[in-house]
């Protein structure tokens, strides 16, 4: 089964080898029929501490690395 890949913005890089990535998606509201933005934050593993706050990165599902980290940084979206 293929692993999910998401794209988002780094909102925190304070931890060592970890970043928090904000992933936004646009969905239609069921009652008002208006497009609204929903967001989720994911803790991702960044082995080389390459990502900085504000960077747009792609993350991929991986094995559990810690209690909250089950994603890893694949690379910047500019590389893809």
PDB file with one MODEL, atoms N, CA, C and O in Angstrom:
MODEL        1
ATOM      1  N   UNK A   1       0.842  -1.175   0.000  1.00  0.00           N
ATOM      2  CA  UNK A   1       0.000   0.000   0.000  1.00  0.00           C
ATOM      3  C   UNK A   1       0.889   1.240   0.000  1.00  0.00           C
ATOM      4  O   UNK A   1       1.815   1.331   0.806  1.00  0.00           O
ATOM      5  N   UNK A   2       0.624   2.187  -0.883  1.00  0.00           N
ATOM      6  CA  UNK A   2       1.493   3.370  -0.944  1.00  0.00           C
ATOM      7  C   UNK A   2       1.328   4.266   0.281  1.00  0.00           C
ATOM      8  O   UNK A   2       0.253   4.352   0.874  1.00  0.00           O
ATOM      9  N   UNK A   3       2.417   4.924   0.637  1.00  0.00           N
ATOM     10  CA  UNK A   3       2.392   5.825   1.784  1.00  0.00           C
ATOM     11  C   UNK A   3       1.846   7.180   1.346  1.00  0.00           C
ATOM     12  O   UNK A   3       2.107   7.638   0.234  1.00  0.00           O
ATOM     13  N   UNK A   4       1.086   7.813   2.236  1.00  0.00           N
ATOM     14  CA  UNK A   4       0.529   9.128   1.916  1.00  0.00           C
ATOM     15  C   UNK A   4       1.633  10.170   1.893  1.00  0.00           C
ATOM     16  O   UNK A   4       2.563  10.121   2.698  1.00  0.00           O
ATOM     17  N   UNK A   5       1.525  11.112   0.969  1.00  0.00           N
ATOM     18  CA  UNK A   5       2.443  12.243   0.895  1.00  0.00           C
ATOM     19  C   UNK A   5       1.607  13.508   0.947  1.00  0.00           C
ATOM     20  O   UNK A   5       0.674  13.675   0.161  1.00  0.00           O
ATOM     21  N   UNK A   6       1.940  14.404   1.876  1.00  0.00           N
ATOM     22  CA  UNK A   6       1.232  15.664   2.041  1.00  0.00           C
ATOM     23  C   UNK A   6       2.203  16.820   1.876  1.00  0.00           C
ATOM     24  O   UNK A   6       3.412  16.656   2.039  1.00  0.00           O
ATOM     25  N   UNK A   7       1.666  17.989   1.552  1.00  0.00           N
ATOM     26  CA  UNK A   7       2.482  19.190   1.405  1.00  0.00           C
ATOM     27  C   UNK A   7       1.989  20.232   2.388  1.00  0.00           C
ATOM     28  O   UNK A   7       0.784  20.446   2.524  1.00  0.00           O
ATOM     29  N   UNK A   8       2.916  20.881   3.072  1.00  0.00           N
ATOM     30  CA  UNK A   8       2.528  21.889   4.050  1.00  0.00           C
ATOM     31  C   UNK A   8       3.659  22.841   4.357  1.00  0.00           C
ATOM     32  O   UNK A   8       4.731  22.774   3.756  1.00  0.00           O
ATOM     33  N   UNK A   9       3.405  23.738   5.311  1.00  0.00           N
ATOM     34  CA  UNK A   9       4.354  24.771   5.696  1.00  0.00           C
ATOM     35  C   UNK A   9       4.907  24.472   7.079  1.00  0.00           C
ATOM     36  O   UNK A   9       4.156  24.101   7.982  1.00  0.00           O
ATOM     37  N   UNK A  10       6.213  24.630   7.254  1.00  0.00           N
ATOM     38  CA  UNK A  10       6.844  24.429   8.549  1.00  0.00           C
ATOM     39  C   UNK A  10       6.471  25.608   9.451  1.00  0.00           C
ATOM     40  O   UNK A  10       6.724  26.763   9.110  1.00  0.00           O
ATOM     41  N   UNK A  11       5.863  25.303  10.614  1.00  0.00           N
ATOM     42  CA  UNK A  11       5.481  26.366  11.544  1.00  0.00           C
ATOM     43  C   UNK A  11       6.383  26.394  12.774  1.00  0.00           C
ATOM     44  O   UNK A  11       6.398  27.384  13.505  1.00  0.00           O
ATOM     45  N   UNK A  12       7.141  25.309  13.013  1.00  0.00           N
ATOM     46  CA  UNK A  12       8.070  25.290  14.139  1.00  0.00           C
ATOM     47  C   UNK A  12       9.222  24.351  13.824  1.00  0.00           C
ATOM     48  O   UNK A  12       9.021  23.252  13.307  1.00  0.00           O
ATOM     49  N   UNK A  13      10.442  24.799  14.144  1.00  0.00           N
ATOM     50  CA  UNK A  13      11.619  23.943  14.000  1.00  0.00           C
ATOM     51  C   UNK A  13      12.463  23.972  15.266  1.00  0.00           C
ATOM     52  O   UNK A  13      13.684  23.826  15.210  1.00  0.00           O
ATOM     53  N   UNK A  14      11.805  24.161  16.415  1.00  0.00           N
ATOM     54  CA  UNK A  14      12.508  24.322  17.685  1.00  0.00           C
ATOM     55  C   UNK A  14      13.137  23.018  18.176  1.00  0.00           C
ATOM     56  O   UNK A  14      14.199  23.045  18.798  1.00  0.00           O
ATOM     57  N   UNK A  15      12.498  21.880  17.907  1.00  0.00           N
ATOM     58  CA  UNK A  15      13.011  20.595  18.386  1.00  0.00           C
ATOM     59  C   UNK A  15      14.149  20.098  17.505  1.00  0.00           C
ATOM     60  O   UNK A  15      14.247  20.464  16.333  1.00  0.00           O
ATOM     61  N   UNK A  16      15.011  19.259  18.081  1.00  0.00           N
ATOM     62  CA  UNK A  16      16.126  18.687  17.334  1.00  0.00           C
ATOM     63  C   UNK A  16      15.609  17.543  16.460  1.00  0.00           C
ATOM     64  O   UNK A  16      14.944  16.632  16.953  1.00  0.00           O
ATOM     65  N   UNK A  17      15.915  17.594  15.164  1.00  0.00           N
ATOM     66  CA  UNK A  17      15.530  16.573  14.180  1.00  0.00           C
ATOM     67  C   UNK A  17      14.014  16.441  14.027  1.00  0.00           C
ATOM     68  O   UNK A  17      13.529  15.395  13.595  1.00  0.00           O
ATOM     69  N   UNK A  18      13.261  17.485  14.373  1.00  0.00           N
ATOM     70  CA  UNK A  18      11.806  17.457  14.237  1.00  0.00           C
ATOM     71  C   UNK A  18      11.302  18.805  13.758  1.00  0.00           C
ATOM     72  O   UNK A  18      11.889  19.843  14.063  1.00  0.00           O
ATOM     73  N   UNK A  19      10.215  18.783  13.009  1.00  0.00           N
ATOM     74  CA  UNK A  19       9.536  20.012  12.596  1.00  0.00           C
ATOM     75  C   UNK A  19       8.031  19.782  12.726  1.00  0.00           C
ATOM     76  O   UNK A  19       7.548  18.652  12.656  1.00  0.00           O
ATOM     77  N   UNK A  20       7.306  20.883  12.918  1.00  0.00           N
ATOM     78  CA  UNK A  20       5.853  20.827  12.924  1.00  0.00           C
ATOM     79  C   UNK A  20       5.387  21.417  11.599  1.00  0.00           C
ATOM     80  O   UNK A  20       5.742  22.543  11.250  1.00  0.00           O
ATOM     81  N   UNK A  21       4.590  20.645  10.866  1.00  0.00           N
ATOM     82  CA  UNK A  21       4.143  21.046   9.534  1.00  0.00           C
ATOM     83  C   UNK A  21       2.630  21.269   9.556  1.00  0.00           C
ATOM     84  O   UNK A  21       1.873  20.408  10.005  1.00  0.00           O
ATOM     85  N   UNK A  22       2.201  22.429   9.069  1.00  0.00           N
ATOM     86  CA  UNK A  22       0.780  22.761   8.961  1.00  0.00           C
ATOM     87  C   UNK A  22       0.306  22.427   7.553  1.00  0.00           C
ATOM     88  O   UNK A  22       0.796  22.986   6.572  1.00  0.00           O
ATOM     89  N   UNK A  23      -0.660  21.504   7.463  1.00  0.00           N
ATOM     90  CA  UNK A  23      -1.204  21.086   6.170  1.00  0.00           C
ATOM     91  C   UNK A  23      -2.626  21.624   6.076  1.00  0.00           C
ATOM     92  O   UNK A  23      -3.468  21.330   6.924  1.00  0.00           O
ATOM     93  N   UNK A  24      -2.885  22.421   5.030  1.00  0.00           N
ATOM     94  CA  UNK A  24      -4.217  22.982   4.830  1.00  0.00           C
ATOM     95  C   UNK A  24      -4.905  22.281   3.670  1.00  0.00           C
ATOM     96  O   UNK A  24      -4.269  21.910   2.684  1.00  0.00           O
ATOM     97  N   UNK A  25      -6.213  22.105   3.804  1.00  0.00           N
ATOM     98  CA  UNK A  25      -7.007  21.550   2.712  1.00  0.00           C
ATOM     99  C   UNK A  25      -8.276  22.353   2.588  1.00  0.00           C
ATOM    100  O   UNK A  25      -8.735  22.952   3.561  1.00  0.00           O
ATOM    101  N   UNK A  26      -8.849  22.373   1.397  1.00  0.00           N
ATOM    102  CA  UNK A  26     -10.055  23.154   1.140  1.00  0.00           C
ATOM    103  C   UNK A  26     -11.220  22.202   0.929  1.00  0.00           C
ATOM    104  O   UNK A  26     -11.153  21.309   0.084  1.00  0.00           O
ATOM    105  N   UNK A  27     -12.297  22.395   1.703  1.00  0.00           N
ATOM    106  CA  UNK A  27     -13.480  21.541   1.598  1.00  0.00           C
ATOM    107  C   UNK A  27     -14.723  22.417   1.503  1.00  0.00           C
ATOM    108  O   UNK A  27     -14.730  23.563   1.951  1.00  0.00           O
ATOM    109  N   UNK A  28     -15.760  21.862   0.916  1.00  0.00           N
ATOM    110  CA  UNK A  28     -17.021  22.587   0.807  1.00  0.00           C
ATOM    111  C   UNK A  28     -17.843  22.366   2.073  1.00  0.00           C
ATOM    112  O   UNK A  28     -18.013  21.225   2.502  1.00  0.00           O
ATOM    113  N   UNK A  29     -18.355  23.439   2.676  1.00  0.00           N
ATOM    114  CA  UNK A  29     -19.170  23.347   3.879  1.00  0.00           C
ATOM    115  C   UNK A  29     -20.484  22.646   3.531  1.00  0.00           C
ATOM    116  O   UNK A  29     -21.114  22.990   2.531  1.00  0.00           O
ATOM    117  N   UNK A  30     -20.909  21.666   4.343  1.00  0.00           N
ATOM    118  CA  UNK A  30     -22.088  20.885   3.970  1.00  0.00           C
ATOM    119  C   UNK A  30     -23.393  21.687   3.943  1.00  0.00           C
ATOM    120  O   UNK A  30     -24.288  21.356   3.166  1.00  0.00           O
ATOM    121  N   UNK A  31     -23.526  22.729   4.766  1.00  0.00           N
ATOM    122  CA  UNK A  31     -24.764  23.502   4.820  1.00  0.00           C
ATOM    123  C   UNK A  31     -24.672  24.755   3.956  1.00  0.00           C
ATOM    124  O   UNK A  31     -25.561  25.029   3.149  1.00  0.00           O
ATOM    125  N   UNK A  32     -23.588  25.513   4.132  1.00  0.00           N
ATOM    126  CA  UNK A  32     -23.476  26.811   3.468  1.00  0.00           C
ATOM    127  C   UNK A  32     -22.900  26.724   2.052  1.00  0.00           C
ATOM    128  O   UNK A  32     -22.922  27.710   1.316  1.00  0.00           O
ATOM    129  N   UNK A  33     -22.384  25.554   1.668  1.00  0.00           N
ATOM    130  CA  UNK A  33     -21.832  25.333   0.327  1.00  0.00           C
ATOM    131  C   UNK A  33     -20.692  26.286  -0.018  1.00  0.00           C
ATOM    132  O   UNK A  33     -20.451  26.578  -1.190  1.00  0.00           O
ATOM    133  N   UNK A  34     -20.000  26.765   0.999  1.00  0.00           N
ATOM    134  CA  UNK A  34     -18.882  27.678   0.785  1.00  0.00           C
ATOM    135  C   UNK A  34     -17.577  26.901   0.989  1.00  0.00           C
ATOM    136  O   UNK A  34     -17.517  25.996   1.822  1.00  0.00           O
ATOM    137  N   UNK A  35     -16.559  27.244   0.248  1.00  0.00           N
ATOM    138  CA  UNK A  35     -15.261  26.595   0.406  1.00  0.00           C
ATOM    139  C   UNK A  35     -14.586  27.150   1.664  1.00  0.00           C
ATOM    140  O   UNK A  35     -14.385  28.358   1.789  1.00  0.00           O
ATOM    141  N   UNK A  36     -14.241  26.255   2.592  1.00  0.00           N
ATOM    142  CA  UNK A  36     -13.574  26.663   3.830  1.00  0.00           C
ATOM    143  C   UNK A  36     -12.232  25.940   3.924  1.00  0.00           C
ATOM    144  O   UNK A  36     -12.052  24.863   3.355  1.00  0.00           O
ATOM    145  N   UNK A  37     -11.293  26.549   4.651  1.00  0.00           N
ATOM    146  CA  UNK A  37      -9.974  25.945   4.826  1.00  0.00           C
ATOM    147  C   UNK A  37      -9.925  25.191   6.149  1.00  0.00           C
ATOM    148  O   UNK A  37     -10.245  25.743   7.201  1.00  0.00           O
ATOM    149  N   UNK A  38      -9.528  23.946   6.087  1.00  0.00           N
ATOM    150  CA  UNK A  38      -9.312  23.136   7.281  1.00  0.00           C
ATOM    151  C   UNK A  38      -7.815  22.866   7.369  1.00  0.00           C
ATOM    152  O   UNK A  38      -7.152  22.697   6.346  1.00  0.00           O
ATOM    153  N   UNK A  39      -7.287  22.824   8.575  1.00  0.00           N
ATOM    154  CA  UNK A  39      -5.849  22.614   8.714  1.00  0.00           C
ATOM    155  C   UNK A  39      -5.554  21.563   9.777  1.00  0.00           C
ATOM    156  O   UNK A  39      -6.335  21.369  10.709  1.00  0.00           O
ATOM    157  N   UNK A  40      -4.429  20.896   9.625  1.00  0.00           N
ATOM    158  CA  UNK A  40      -3.944  19.904  10.577  1.00  0.00           C
ATOM    159  C   UNK A  40      -2.454  20.108  10.764  1.00  0.00           C
ATOM    160  O   UNK A  40      -1.750  20.484   9.828  1.00  0.00           O
ATOM    161  N   UNK A  41      -1.975  19.860  11.973  1.00  0.00           N
ATOM    162  CA  UNK A  41      -0.545  19.969  12.249  1.00  0.00           C
ATOM    163  C   UNK A  41       0.020  18.568  12.437  1.00  0.00           C
ATOM    164  O   UNK A  41      -0.567  17.739  13.132  1.00  0.00           O
ATOM    165  N   UNK A  42       1.158  18.314  11.814  1.00  0.00           N
ATOM    166  CA  UNK A  42       1.832  17.031  11.928  1.00  0.00           C
ATOM    167  C   UNK A  42       3.261  17.258  12.405  1.00  0.00           C
ATOM    168  O   UNK A  42       3.946  18.167  11.936  1.00  0.00           O
ATOM    169  N   UNK A  43       3.701  16.424  13.342  1.00  0.00           N
ATOM    170  CA  UNK A  43       5.101  16.418  13.756  1.00  0.00           C
ATOM    171  C   UNK A  43       5.834  15.491  12.803  1.00  0.00           C
ATOM    172  O   UNK A  43       5.430  14.343  12.619  1.00  0.00           O
ATOM    173  N   UNK A  44       6.914  15.981  12.192  1.00  0.00           N
ATOM    174  CA  UNK A  44       7.638  15.195  11.195  1.00  0.00           C
ATOM    175  C   UNK A  44       9.117  15.108  11.548  1.00  0.00           C
ATOM    176  O   UNK A  44       9.686  16.022  12.145  1.00  0.00           O
ATOM    177  N   UNK A  45       9.721  13.997  11.169  1.00  0.00           N
ATOM    178  CA  UNK A  45      11.142  13.756  11.424  1.00  0.00           C
ATOM    179  C   UNK A  45      11.978  14.412  10.325  1.00  0.00           C
ATOM    180  O   UNK A  45      11.760  14.171   9.138  1.00  0.00           O
ATOM    181  N   UNK A  46      12.932  15.240  10.734  1.00  0.00           N
ATOM    182  CA  UNK A  46      13.828  15.930   9.793  1.00  0.00           C
ATOM    183  C   UNK A  46      15.255  15.610  10.215  1.00  0.00           C
ATOM    184  O   UNK A  46      15.827  16.293  11.064  1.00  0.00           O
ATOM    185  N   UNK A  47      15.822  14.573   9.622  1.00  0.00           N
ATOM    186  CA  UNK A  47      17.111  14.021  10.064  1.00  0.00           C
ATOM    187  C   UNK A  47      18.229  15.050  10.089  1.00  0.00           C
ATOM    188  O   UNK A  47      19.008  15.076  11.042  1.00  0.00           O
ATOM    189  N   UNK A  48      18.333  15.902   9.069  1.00  0.00           N
ATOM    190  CA  UNK A  48      19.468  16.828   8.966  1.00  0.00           C
ATOM    191  C   UNK A  48      19.161  18.240   9.441  1.00  0.00           C
ATOM    192  O   UNK A  48      19.981  19.138   9.251  1.00  0.00           O
ATOM    193  N   UNK A  49      18.010  18.459  10.049  1.00  0.00           N
ATOM    194  CA  UNK A  49      17.585  19.806  10.474  1.00  0.00           C
ATOM    195  C   UNK A  49      17.659  20.786   9.307  1.00  0.00           C
ATOM    196  O   UNK A  49      18.069  21.933   9.482  1.00  0.00           O
ATOM    197  N   UNK A  50      17.264  20.335   8.120  1.00  0.00           N
ATOM    198  CA  UNK A  50      17.380  21.164   6.920  1.00  0.00           C
ATOM    199  C   UNK A  50      16.232  22.157   6.779  1.00  0.00           C
ATOM    200  O   UNK A  50      16.414  23.223   6.192  1.00  0.00           O
ATOM    201  N   UNK A  51      15.064  21.832   7.301  1.00  0.00           N
ATOM    202  CA  UNK A  51      13.888  22.683   7.123  1.00  0.00           C
ATOM    203  C   UNK A  51      13.845  23.780   8.175  1.00  0.00           C
ATOM    204  O   UNK A  51      14.107  23.544   9.354  1.00  0.00           O
ATOM    205  N   UNK A  52      13.513  24.975   7.727  1.00  0.00           N
ATOM    206  CA  UNK A  52      13.393  26.124   8.629  1.00  0.00           C
ATOM    207  C   UNK A  52      11.957  26.626   8.622  1.00  0.00           C
ATOM    208  O   UNK A  52      11.171  26.268   7.745  1.00  0.00           O
ATOM    209  N   UNK A  53      11.620  27.448   9.592  1.00  0.00           N
ATOM    210  CA  UNK A  53      10.271  27.989   9.717  1.00  0.00           C
ATOM    211  C   UNK A  53       9.895  28.762   8.456  1.00  0.00           C
ATOM    212  O   UNK A  53      10.661  29.604   7.987  1.00  0.00           O
ATOM    213  N   UNK A  54       8.707  28.473   7.907  1.00  0.00           N
ATOM    214  CA  UNK A  54       8.237  29.135   6.703  1.00  0.00           C
ATOM    215  C   UNK A  54       8.483  28.347   5.431  1.00  0.00           C
ATOM    216  O   UNK A  54       7.911  28.679   4.393  1.00  0.00           O
ATOM    217  N   UNK A  55       9.313  27.316   5.474  1.00  0.00           N
ATOM    218  CA  UNK A  55       9.582  26.500   4.290  1.00  0.00           C
ATOM    219  C   UNK A  55       8.356  25.666   3.925  1.00  0.00           C
ATOM    220  O   UNK A  55       7.605  25.235   4.800  1.00  0.00           O
ATOM    221  N   UNK A  56       8.163  25.444   2.629  1.00  0.00           N
ATOM    222  CA  UNK A  56       7.118  24.542   2.146  1.00  0.00           C
ATOM    223  C   UNK A  56       7.774  23.194   1.884  1.00  0.00           C
ATOM    224  O   UNK A  56       8.698  23.089   1.077  1.00  0.00           O
ATOM    225  N   UNK A  57       7.286  22.154   2.578  1.00  0.00           N
ATOM    226  CA  UNK A  57       7.909  20.830   2.487  1.00  0.00           C
ATOM    227  C   UNK A  57       6.859  19.773   2.193  1.00  0.00           C
ATOM    228  O   UNK A  57       5.661  19.993   2.374  1.00  0.00           O
ATOM    229  N   UNK A  58       7.331  18.621   1.737  1.00  0.00           N
ATOM    230  CA  UNK A  58       6.483  17.451   1.550  1.00  0.00           C
ATOM    231  C   UNK A  58       6.831  16.442   2.631  1.00  0.00           C
ATOM    232  O   UNK A  58       8.006  16.211   2.917  1.00  0.00           O
ATOM    233  N   UNK A  59       5.803  15.836   3.236  1.00  0.00           N
ATOM    234  CA  UNK A  59       6.022  14.837   4.281  1.00  0.00           C
ATOM    235  C   UNK A  59       5.371  13.529   3.857  1.00  0.00           C
ATOM    236  O   UNK A  59       4.388  13.514   3.116  1.00  0.00           O
ATOM    237  N   UNK A  60       5.943  12.431   4.345  1.00  0.00           N
ATOM    238  CA  UNK A  60       5.481  11.099   3.974  1.00  0.00           C
ATOM    239  C   UNK A  60       5.294  10.275   5.235  1.00  0.00           C
ATOM    240  O   UNK A  60       6.047  10.419   6.199  1.00  0.00           O
ATOM    241  N   UNK A  61       4.281   9.406   5.225  1.00  0.00           N
ATOM    242  CA  UNK A  61       4.046   8.515   6.354  1.00  0.00           C
ATOM    243  C   UNK A  61       5.243   7.591   6.547  1.00  0.00           C
ATOM    244  O   UNK A  61       5.897   7.200   5.581  1.00  0.00           O
ATOM    245  N   UNK A  62       5.524   7.246   7.799  1.00  0.00           N
ATOM    246  CA  UNK A  62       6.609   6.305   8.087  1.00  0.00           C
ATOM    247  C   UNK A  62       6.256   5.542   9.369  1.00  0.00           C
ATOM    248  O   UNK A  62       5.183   5.722   9.945  1.00  0.00           O
ATOM    249  N   UNK A  63       7.165   4.709   9.785  1.00  0.00           N
ATOM    250  CA  UNK A  63       6.955   3.963  11.031  1.00  0.00           C
ATOM    251  C   UNK A  63       6.945   4.947  12.201  1.00  0.00           C
ATOM    252  O   UNK A  63       7.497   6.040  12.074  1.00  0.00           O
ATOM    253  N   UNK A  64       6.336   4.596  13.332  1.00  0.00           N
ATOM    254  CA  UNK A  64       6.365   5.499  14.484  1.00  0.00           C
ATOM    255  C   UNK A  64       7.793   5.705  14.992  1.00  0.00           C
ATOM    256  O   UNK A  64       8.487   4.747  15.331  1.00  0.00           O
ATOM    257  N   UNK A  65       8.217   6.962  15.040  1.00  0.00           N
ATOM    258  CA  UNK A  65       9.559   7.291  15.517  1.00  0.00           C
ATOM    259  C   UNK A  65       9.500   7.668  16.993  1.00  0.00           C
ATOM    260  O   UNK A  65      10.427   7.382  17.750  1.00  0.00           O
ATOM    261  N   UNK A  66       8.408   8.312  17.396  1.00  0.00           N
ATOM    262  CA  UNK A  66       8.168   8.628  18.792  1.00  0.00           C
ATOM    263  C   UNK A  66       6.660   8.665  19.000  1.00  0.00           C
ATOM    264  O   UNK A  66       5.901   8.244  18.127  1.00  0.00           O
ATOM    265  N   UNK A  67       6.226   9.163  20.144  1.00  0.00           N
ATOM    266  CA  UNK A  67       4.789   9.168  20.453  1.00  0.00           C
ATOM    267  C   UNK A  67       3.984   9.948  19.424  1.00  0.00           C
ATOM    268  O   UNK A  67       2.902   9.510  19.032  1.00  0.00           O
ATOM    269  N   UNK A  68       4.490  11.095  18.979  1.00  0.00           N
ATOM    270  CA  UNK A  68       3.751  11.964  18.057  1.00  0.00           C
ATOM    271  C   UNK A  68       4.290  11.959  16.636  1.00  0.00           C
ATOM    272  O   UNK A  68       3.618  12.448  15.727  1.00  0.00           O
ATOM    273  N   UNK A  69       5.491  11.415  16.417  1.00  0.00           N
ATOM    274  CA  UNK A  69       6.118  11.477  15.093  1.00  0.00           C
ATOM    275  C   UNK A  69       5.893  10.190  14.305  1.00  0.00           C
ATOM    276  O   UNK A  69       6.482   9.153  14.607  1.00  0.00           O
ATOM    277  N   UNK A  70       5.024  10.273  13.283  1.00  0.00           N
ATOM    278  CA  UNK A  70       4.831   9.154  12.365  1.00  0.00           C
ATOM    279  C   UNK A  70       4.955   9.633  10.920  1.00  0.00           C
ATOM    280  O   UNK A  70       4.493   8.963   9.997  1.00  0.00           O
ATOM    281  N   UNK A  71       5.573  10.779  10.731  1.00  0.00           N
ATOM    282  CA  UNK A  71       5.796  11.354   9.398  1.00  0.00           C
ATOM    283  C   UNK A  71       7.266  11.722   9.283  1.00  0.00           C
ATOM    284  O   UNK A  71       7.931  11.971  10.289  1.00  0.00           O
ATOM    285  N   UNK A  72       7.775  11.758   8.050  1.00  0.00           N
ATOM    286  CA  UNK A  72       9.148  12.193   7.810  1.00  0.00           C
ATOM    287  C   UNK A  72       9.163  13.173   6.644  1.00  0.00           C
ATOM    288  O   UNK A  72       8.335  13.093   5.737  1.00  0.00           O
ATOM    289  N   UNK A  73      10.112  14.094   6.682  1.00  0.00           N
ATOM    290  CA  UNK A  73      10.241  15.091   5.626  1.00  0.00           C
ATOM    291  C   UNK A  73      10.881  14.438   4.416  1.00  0.00           C
ATOM    292  O   UNK A  73      11.971  13.872   4.506  1.00  0.00           O
ATOM    293  N   UNK A  74      10.185  14.522   3.261  1.00  0.00           N
ATOM    294  CA  UNK A  74      10.709  13.951   2.025  1.00  0.00           C
ATOM    295  C   UNK A  74      11.613  14.950   1.346  1.00  0.00           C
ATOM    296  O   UNK A  74      12.682  14.581   0.861  1.00  0.00           O
ATOM    297  N   UNK A  75      11.209  16.214   1.298  1.00  0.00           N
ATOM    298  CA  UNK A  75      12.006  17.245   0.677  1.00  0.00           C
ATOM    299  C   UNK A  75      11.194  18.489   0.443  1.00  0.00           C
ATOM    300  O   UNK A  75       9.982  18.499   0.659  1.00  0.00           O
ATOM    301  N   UNK A  76      11.862  19.553  -0.005  1.00  0.00           N
ATOM    302  CA  UNK A  76      11.166  20.791  -0.327  1.00  0.00           C
ATOM    303  C   UNK A  76      10.302  20.566  -1.546  1.00  0.00           C
ATOM    304  O   UNK A  76      10.603  19.712  -2.380  1.00  0.00           O
ATOM    305  N   UNK A  77       9.214  21.341  -1.654  1.00  0.00           N
ATOM    306  CA  UNK A  77       8.342  21.209  -2.816  1.00  0.00           C
ATOM    307  C   UNK A  77       9.020  21.750  -4.074  1.00  0.00           C
ATOM    308  O   UNK A  77       8.628  21.406  -5.188  1.00  0.00           O
ATOM    309  N   UNK A  78      10.041  22.598  -3.897  1.00  0.00           N
ATOM    310  CA  UNK A  78      10.777  23.124  -5.047  1.00  0.00           C
ATOM    311  C   UNK A  78      11.579  22.011  -5.741  1.00  0.00           C
ATOM    312  O   UNK A  78      11.827  22.076  -6.945  1.00  0.00           O
ATOM    313  N   UNK A  79      11.981  20.995  -4.973  1.00  0.00           N
ATOM    314  CA  UNK A  79      12.745  19.893  -5.548  1.00  0.00           C
ATOM    315  C   UNK A  79      11.863  19.009  -6.419  1.00  0.00           C
ATOM    316  O   UNK A  79      12.335  18.429  -7.397  1.00  0.00           O
ATOM    317  N   UNK A  80      10.586  18.904  -6.069  1.00  0.00           N
ATOM    318  CA  UNK A  80       9.691  17.976  -6.785  1.00  0.00           C
ATOM    319  C   UNK A  80       9.229  18.537  -8.122  1.00  0.00           C
ATOM    320  O   UNK A  80       8.476  17.879  -8.840  1.00  0.00           O
TER     321      UNK A  80
ENDMDL
END
